[in-house]
Amino acid sequence: LQALLRLARRRPLRQLPDGRHLLVACAWAAAMWLCYGVHLYLLTVAVGDPVRVFVSTGIFAAGWVVGFVLLIAPAGVGPREAAIVALLPLAAGSGLIVALVSRLIMAIADGAWAAATAVDAARIRRAVDRREAREAS
């Protein structure tokens, strides 16, 4: 990891992640995927044809992977929705509504998080610069 950072002309890590950190990161990732599954489940409830949370989570993950692997459009727009429609055990119209509303919700959430981060970015950058200056001296 440190060699890759050197090749990328980045600062080396002060500390390498240990097993405990990696387990905690994996637990948070699992929680994130479960939230995505609940998100899709709630949309299937909204169209009157609920799909179990476990299945919804797997379908969302599969759609995300398809969108990631097929580099047709930014953020997998199109392939992700097609995979979700194809995998959901719903009528095509209901599946399409679920997939499109999911994309809309995710785009709004992404934009909101980006805006919240942008508002605070200058303060964060100043704090990092101060910390780096202290460490350098």
NUTORDO-821151 format. One line per 10 residues: number of its first residue (from 1); their letters; for each residue x, y, z of C-alpha. Coordinates in nm, 4 decimals, m for minus. Example, Ala and Ser with C-alpha at 12.3 -4.5 7.8 and 13.67 -1.06 7.14 Angstrom:
<rs>
1) AS) 1.2300,m0.4500,0.7800 ~ 1.3670,m0.1060,0.7140
</rs>
This chain:
<rs>
1) LQALLRLARR) 0.0000,0.0000,0.0000 ~ 0.2800,0.2401,0.0869 ~ 0.4596,0.1592,m0.2430 ~ 0.1421,0.2352,m0.4394 ~ 0.1059,0.5666,m0.2602 ~ 0.4691,0.6520,m0.3433 ~ 0.4079,0.5637,m0.7103 ~ 0.1025,0.7915,m0.7077 ~ 0.3166,1.0651,m0.5455 ~ 0.0941,1.0701,m0.2407
11) RPLRQLPDGR) 0.1901,1.0983,0.1243 ~ 0.2497,0.7638,0.2959 ~ m0.0050,0.6543,0.5514 ~ 0.0842,0.7315,0.9108 ~ m0.0708,0.4027,1.0143 ~ m0.1731,0.0960,0.8156 ~ m0.5208,m0.0409,0.8842 ~ m0.5240,m0.3465,1.1063 ~ m0.7695,m0.6370,1.1138 ~ m1.0006,m0.4656,1.3613
21) HLLVACAWAA) m1.0287,m0.1559,1.1420 ~ m1.0997,m0.3705,0.8379 ~ m1.3715,m0.5651,1.0224 ~ m1.5384,m0.2423,1.1337 ~ m1.5212,m0.1089,0.7764 ~ m1.6767,m0.4333,0.6477 ~ m1.9552,m0.4073,0.9070 ~ m2.0332,m0.0507,0.7967 ~ m2.0309,m0.1617,0.4320 ~ m2.2761,m0.4416,0.5159
31) AMWLCYGVHL) m2.4983,m0.1887,0.6937 ~ m2.4832,0.0355,0.3862 ~ m2.5921,m0.2479,0.1560 ~ m2.8717,m0.3369,0.3963 ~ m2.9904,0.0262,0.3791 ~ m2.9883,0.0034,m0.0016 ~ m3.1926,m0.3150,0.0251 ~ m3.4443,m0.1518,0.2595 ~ m3.4610,0.1416,0.0163 ~ m3.5506,m0.0927,m0.2713
41) YLLTVAVGDP) m3.7870,m0.2951,m0.0505 ~ m3.9794,0.0196,0.0466 ~ m4.0156,0.1124,m0.3190 ~ m4.1572,m0.2327,m0.3952 ~ m4.4008,m0.1831,m0.1060 ~ m4.4978,0.1526,m0.2587 ~ m4.5958,m0.0143,m0.5882 ~ m4.7968,m0.2731,m0.3961 ~ m4.5756,m0.5762,m0.4570 ~ m4.3219,m0.6116,m0.1720
51) VRVFVSTGIF) m4.0013,m0.8046,m0.2332 ~ m3.8248,m0.9329,0.0796 ~ m3.5430,m0.7124,0.2116 ~ m3.2799,m0.9845,0.1671 ~ m3.3802,m1.0308,m0.1984 ~ m3.4060,m0.6536,m0.2537 ~ m3.0552,m0.6096,m0.1151 ~ m2.9166,m0.8707,m0.3522 ~ m3.0983,m0.7190,m0.6478 ~ m2.9705,m0.3697,m0.5692
61) AAGWVVGFVL) m2.6150,m0.5053,m0.5291 ~ m2.6383,m0.6929,m0.8590 ~ m2.7680,m0.3813,m1.0327 ~ m2.4865,m0.1754,m0.8834 ~ m2.2271,m0.4263,m1.0052 ~ m2.3762,m0.4334,m1.3569 ~ m2.3765,m0.0532,m1.3667 ~ m2.0176,m0.0454,m1.2429 ~ m1.8871,m0.3070,m1.4879 ~ m2.0673,m0.1798,m1.7993
71) LIAPAGVGPR) m1.9062,0.1560,m1.8602 ~ m2.1834,0.2804,m2.0884 ~ m2.2839,0.5832,m1.8843 ~ m2.1746,0.7697,m1.5705 ~ m2.2656,0.5995,m1.2435 ~ m2.4104,0.3052,m1.4351 ~ m2.7135,0.5004,m1.5537 ~ m2.9136,0.2600,m1.7650 ~ m2.7458,m0.0751,m1.7028 ~ m2.8143,m0.0575,m1.3289
81) EAAIVALLPL) m3.1806,0.0164,m1.3842 ~ m3.2097,m0.2520,m1.6537 ~ m3.0604,m0.5102,m1.4174 ~ m3.2952,m0.4082,m1.1364 ~ m3.5987,m0.4289,m1.3662 ~ m3.4846,m0.7676,m1.4987 ~ m3.4169,m0.9116,m1.1527 ~ m3.7162,m0.7780,m0.9619 ~ m3.9985,m1.0321,m0.9560 ~ m4.2454,m0.7599,m1.0569
91) AAGSGLIVAL) m4.4363,m0.6676,m1.3695 ~ m4.2120,m0.4724,m1.6073 ~ m4.3967,m0.1435,m1.5474 ~ m4.3745,m0.1735,m1.1691 ~ m4.0085,m0.2749,m1.1908 ~ m3.9309,0.0230,m1.4128 ~ m4.1021,0.2634,m1.1727 ~ m3.9078,0.1155,m0.8797 ~ m3.5749,0.1375,m1.0677 ~ m3.6300,0.4946,m1.1897
101) VSRLIMAIAD) m3.7539,0.6268,m0.8561 ~ m3.4584,0.4533,m0.6905 ~ m3.2204,0.6330,m0.9280 ~ m3.3936,0.9659,m0.8592 ~ m3.3747,0.9193,m0.4821 ~ m3.0090,0.8165,m0.5010 ~ m2.9236,1.1156,m0.7228 ~ m3.0942,1.3553,m0.4817 ~ m2.9174,1.1962,m0.1846 ~ m2.5790,1.2087,m0.3639
111) GAWAAATAVD) m2.6328,1.5752,m0.4470 ~ m2.7361,1.6573,m0.0911 ~ m2.4271,1.4877,0.0546 ~ m2.2037,1.6613,m0.2003 ~ m2.3579,1.9991,m0.1168 ~ m2.3179,1.9402,0.2567 ~ m1.9546,1.8476,0.2031 ~ m1.8896,2.1477,m0.0219 ~ m2.0266,2.3829,0.2418 ~ m1.7753,2.2484,0.4921
121) AARIRRAVDR) m1.4837,2.1779,0.2534 ~ m1.2917,2.5017,0.3117 ~ m1.3013,2.4595,0.6894 ~ m1.1855,2.0998,0.6600 ~ m0.9006,2.1952,0.4242 ~ m0.7806,2.4694,0.6628 ~ m0.7815,2.2241,0.9551 ~ m0.5828,1.9682,0.7532 ~ m0.3328,2.2357,0.6458 ~ m0.2851,2.3450,1.0091
131) REAREAS) m0.2350,1.9851,1.1220 ~ 0.0173,1.9170,0.8439 ~ 0.2059,2.2372,0.9318 ~ 0.2245,2.1276,1.2984 ~ 0.3486,1.7814,1.1992 ~ 0.6112,1.9273,0.9647 ~ 0.7594,2.1503,1.2334
</rs>
